[in-house]
Amino acid sequence: MNFTDYKSVSVITYKNTPCIQIKNANAEALLSLFGGHLLSFTPTSVNENILWLSEEAIFDEKTAIRGGVPICWPWFANLRSGDDIPAHGFVRSQAWQLIAIEEKSDAAEITETTLTLQPETLSLYNTSAHLTVRLVVTISKDCKISLISSNTGNTPISITQALHSYFNVKDITTAQIDGVTSNYYDKVVDTHGNTPSLPYKFESETDRIHVAEVDTSTNSQTVTIRSHNNFDINIGQSGHDSIIVWNPYIDKSKSMKDMADNGYETMLCIEAGNTEGTIVDAHSSVEISQWFSAKTR
């Protein structure tokens, strides 16, 4: 692909990893070709990266990167207990390739940049030779990420997946989220049917799967993170059956080699996920999307 044809896109190396840098009138972003992994999104309106990237993230083109927006596909968490296979699928630790770029402009300025990527190969862990995936990332005043799974075969395929987004917060002990009120499965203590306390705040390790409250094929859900002094982070998502909320808190942060001991203090995961199993019918596609922006107060 000839990048000189595009004003807002360039190829750079970040921490020895090939990346796509996007700069337009509304935002800047950095996307790693290892994992198809969005590392940063900085809207011009606040001039601050609203995604969180671990200071201890490992950039060796083998290990999944801690932070940004990892792609969990074609399974979420562990596919089968006891199997020697990667948690959260395999595409977040594979090389991706850029297959299309689209720019939209207003007068002389590029205001929106859309990238389409796909894995260079699909791992032997893939659940079917007929299952493929594409990632579409649009950078403008907000950032939209869509994961499109396609089944080229003659029989339905079941997958789970997630857009595992890490967001920046000023202080997890004072942060709160609005818009997540449904009951949840608590992975920390392995209990179902828990009701969240409102306002939704964080005082310990949090790993929860909230069932979506609407039909997300025709409706979207909105979550707001309130933490920063001059703006909130608004998150919308569709095509999901669950909202996953995660913060490792003190002890787990200390046990993770790719997170600083105090890393939990400034991050919060709000994930769009299909955790219950999504059927991709024969010769059809399904799409899960998340979009986010900084809303000034």
Disulfide bonds with the S-S distance in Angstrom:
none
